[in-house]
């Protein structure tokens, strides 16, 4: 998916734009609330955004 997004430029207002993708995923534990799950996914997203392209983080 990352490669597909990066290799598909989009033209907006006569400007060609390229995009990258950062995704944060989290695995729910039985004791987790929705807020916990979202917080864990957000933390994973922040790590992905800080560390740059082609990074996979498991926690």
C-alpha positions in Angstrom: 0.0 0.0 0.0 2.8 2.4 0.9 4.5 1.9 -2.5 1.2 2.3 -4.3 0.4 5.6 -2.6 3.9 6.9 -3.1 3.9 6.0 -6.8 0.6 7.5 -7.6 0.9 11.3 -7.9 -2.2 13.4 -7.8 -2.8 16.6 -9.8 -4.5 19.4 -7.9 -4.8 23.0 -9.3 -2.3 22.1 -12.0 0.3 21.0 -9.4 1.5 17.4 -9.3 1.6 16.2 -5.7 3.1 13.0 -4.2 2.1 11.5 -0.9 3.5 9.2 1.7 1.7 7.0 4.2 2.0 6.6 8.0 -0.2 4.2 9.8 -0.6 3.4 13.5 -2.1 0.0 14.5 -2.8 -1.4 17.9 -3.9 -4.8 19.2 -6.7 -4.7 21.7 -6.3 -6.6 25.0 -9.4 -7.8 26.8 -9.0 -5.2 29.5 -8.5 -2.3 27.0 -11.2 0.4 26.6 -11.8 2.1 23.2 -9.8 5.0 24.6 -6.9 2.8 25.4 -6.9 1.2 21.9 -7.0 4.6 20.2 -4.2 5.9 22.5 -2.0 2.9 21.6 -2.8 3.3 17.8 -2.0 7.0 18.1 1.3 6.3 19.8 2.2 3.9 17.1 1.3 6.5 14.4 3.5 9.1 16.1 6.5 6.7 16.1 5.9 6.0 12.5 5.7 9.6 11.6 8.9 10.5 13.6 11.0 7.6 12.2 10.1 8.2 8.6 9.6 6.0 5.6 9.7 2.2 5.5 9.5 1.6 9.2 7.6 -1.1 11.0 7.2 -1.0 14.8 5.8 -3.7 16.9 5.0 -3.2 20.6 
